[in-house]
Amino acid sequence: MILFWLMNPINDISTQQPPVKFEAVSEMEQASKNEYDESFVKIQTKLYPDMRPLFTPGPRDFAFKAALEVAKKQDNWKLHLIDDENFIIQGTDTTALMKYTDDFVVRVEEGDKGGSLVQMRSKSRVGKSDLGKNADRINDFLDEVKKQLDKQ
């Protein structure tokens, strides 16, 4: 499986295209974090055909509250931005094995036909291939948000 990822290098996964934008902490950081290799669209579609946002029939603020509760409980996550007016959570996750720092952003948007969409992007700072870590982070997070919403 590792050979498969090495042959299809990708280190930036998003639930939408174009990808969710990182919010600026500094002008330099904004430029580097929001760069996106267009070849990733084809690779992501091939590797993760089911990667999509979480739809919830509830209002945007309800979904954001659930996402924030889940984000605060994640091991190794540091939240750097919580913007409850624009429904954005941004932070970093330190990987357990190699101690790499990866960036993530969560944005809750209004759905086209009502409800809400929880969008997420996860991007490695180091390396050409993430060996599936960013997709796992997104899928695990969205699964937990769904469970949180189902409880309420």
Backbone torsions as a table, in degrees:
resi	resn	phi	psi	omega
1	MET	NA	-36.4	179.3
2	ILE	-61.7	-40.4	177.7
3	LEU	-58.6	-38.0	178.5
4	PHE	-59.8	-46.0	179.6
5	TRP	-68.6	-36.4	179.6
6	LEU	-67.2	-31.0	177.9
7	MET	-79.2	-15.7	-179.8
8	ASN	-129.1	67.2	-173.3
9	PRO	-66.1	127.2	175.2
10	ILE	-152.4	138.0	179.7
11	ASN	-136.7	22.2	-175.9
12	ASP	-148.8	108.7	-175.4
13	ILE	-119.3	140.7	179.1
14	SER	-142.0	150.6	178.4
15	THR	-81.1	-3.2	178.4
16	GLN	-145.3	157.9	175.5
17	GLN	-126.1	130.5	-4.9
18	PRO	-61.2	158.7	-173.7
19	PRO	-66.7	156.6	174.4
20	VAL	-56.7	135.8	-178.6
21	LYS	-86.1	141.9	170.9
22	PHE	-78.8	144.6	176.6
23	GLU	-83.8	149.1	-175.6
24	ALA	-71.9	129.7	165.8
25	VAL	-100.4	-33.5	171.3
26	SER	-148.2	161.1	-178.3
27	GLU	-62.4	-41.1	179.8
28	MET	-65.1	-43.8	-179.8
29	GLU	-63.9	-39.3	179.4
30	GLN	-57.2	-46.1	-177.3
31	ALA	-64.7	-46.1	-176.3
32	SER	-72.0	-38.7	-177.7
33	LYS	-70.4	-31.1	-175.5
34	ASN	-91.8	-1.0	172.6
35	GLU	-62.2	139.9	-179.8
36	TYR	-142.7	123.6	179.4
37	ASP	-76.2	114.4	-176.5
38	GLU	-59.8	-23.3	177.9
39	SER	-66.8	-18.1	179.6
40	PHE	-65.6	-27.6	-179.1
41	VAL	-58.6	-49.4	-179.3
42	LYS	-65.4	-43.4	-179.2
43	ILE	-65.1	-44.6	-179.4
44	GLN	-62.6	-42.3	179.1
45	THR	-61.2	-38.0	179.4
46	LYS	-70.4	-47.5	-175.7
47	LEU	-78.0	-36.1	-172.9
48	TYR	-133.4	67.6	-175.6
49	PRO	-63.8	-19.8	-179.4
50	ASP	-96.9	8.3	-179.8
51	MET	-70.6	114.2	179.7
52	ARG	-154.2	165.8	179.1
53	PRO	-69.0	163.0	174.5
54	LEU	-88.7	122.5	175.6
55	PHE	-94.2	136.4	173.5
56	THR	-134.2	138.2	-177.7
57	PRO	-72.1	-12.7	-177.3
58	GLY	-78.2	172.9	179.9
59	PRO	-69.2	161.0	-175.9
60	ARG	-58.6	-43.4	-177.6
61	ASP	-67.2	-31.3	177.0
62	PHE	-66.2	-46.0	178.9
63	ALA	-66.7	-39.4	179.5
64	PHE	-63.5	-42.9	179.3
65	LYS	-60.1	-43.9	178.6
66	ALA	-64.0	-43.8	179.9
67	ALA	-62.1	-41.3	-179.8
68	LEU	-66.4	-42.0	177.9
69	GLU	-59.4	-43.7	179.5
70	VAL	-67.1	-43.7	-179.2
71	ALA	-59.6	-40.0	-178.8
72	LYS	-66.6	-21.6	-177.4
73	LYS	-92.8	-5.3	-175.4
74	GLN	-75.7	129.7	175.4
75	ASP	-65.0	141.3	175.1
76	ASN	69.6	5.8	176.8
77	TRP	-92.7	137.9	170.4
78	LYS	-119.2	125.1	179.8
79	LEU	-91.3	123.8	-177.2
80	HIS	-105.1	-20.5	-179.9
81	LEU	-146.4	124.5	171.5
82	ILE	-125.5	107.5	-177.0
83	ASP	-115.9	93.5	-176.4
84	ASP	-78.5	-8.1	174.2
85	GLU	-81.6	-35.9	-179.9
86	ASN	-106.4	2.6	174.9
87	PHE	61.5	51.1	-177.7
88	ILE	-125.7	137.0	171.4
89	ILE	-125.6	131.0	179.8
90	GLN	-137.3	142.5	179.6
91	GLY	-170.4	-163.5	179.4
92	THR	-130.9	154.7	175.7
93	ASP	-128.7	131.1	177.1
94	THR	-98.1	122.8	-176.9
95	THR	-69.1	146.7	-174.1
96	ALA	-67.2	-47.6	-172.0
97	LEU	-75.3	-57.1	-173.4
98	MET	-97.0	-7.1	179.4
99	LYS	63.5	30.2	174.3
100	TYR	-75.3	150.6	175.6
101	THR	-102.0	123.5	176.7
102	ASP	-112.8	148.1	178.7
103	ASP	-99.5	147.5	173.7
104	PHE	-142.8	155.7	174.4
105	VAL	-141.8	138.5	176.7
106	VAL	-119.8	133.4	178.0
107	ARG	-134.4	129.1	176.9
108	VAL	-101.5	122.8	-177.0
109	GLU	-117.2	158.5	173.2
110	GLU	-73.6	138.7	177.1
111	GLY	-74.4	155.4	-180.0
112	ASP	-60.8	-34.7	-177.0
113	LYS	-117.9	40.0	-177.4
114	GLY	91.9	176.6	-178.6
115	GLY	70.9	-163.9	-176.0
116	SER	-136.9	154.3	174.6
117	LEU	-120.8	125.4	174.2
118	VAL	-96.0	109.4	-179.1
119	GLN	-99.7	149.9	177.6
120	MET	-149.0	148.0	173.3
121	ARG	-132.1	140.4	177.6
122	SER	-135.8	130.6	-172.3
123	LYS	-137.6	130.3	176.1
124	SER	-79.2	142.4	176.0
125	ARG	-84.5	-24.7	-173.6
126	VAL	-123.5	140.8	173.3
127	GLY	89.7	162.6	179.3
128	LYS	-95.2	-24.0	179.3
129	SER	-128.6	138.8	-179.7
130	ASP	-99.9	2.6	-179.2
131	LEU	54.8	30.4	175.4
132	GLY	90.4	-0.1	-175.5
133	LYS	-62.4	-43.5	-177.4
134	ASN	-66.0	-42.0	177.5
135	ALA	-63.7	-42.2	177.9
136	ASP	-60.9	-42.5	-179.9
137	ARG	-60.1	-45.8	179.9
138	ILE	-64.6	-50.3	-178.5
139	ASN	-61.1	-43.2	179.2
140	ASP	-63.2	-43.6	-179.2
141	PHE	-64.1	-49.0	-178.6
142	LEU	-64.3	-35.0	175.0
143	ASP	-61.9	-42.4	179.1
144	GLU	-67.7	-37.8	177.2
145	VAL	-64.3	-41.6	178.0
146	LYS	-60.4	-44.4	177.6
147	LYS	-61.3	-42.1	178.9
148	GLN	-62.2	-43.1	179.5
149	LEU	-67.5	-35.6	178.7
150	ASP	-66.1	-28.5	178.1
151	LYS	-70.3	-29.7	-171.4
152	GLN	-88.5	NA	NA
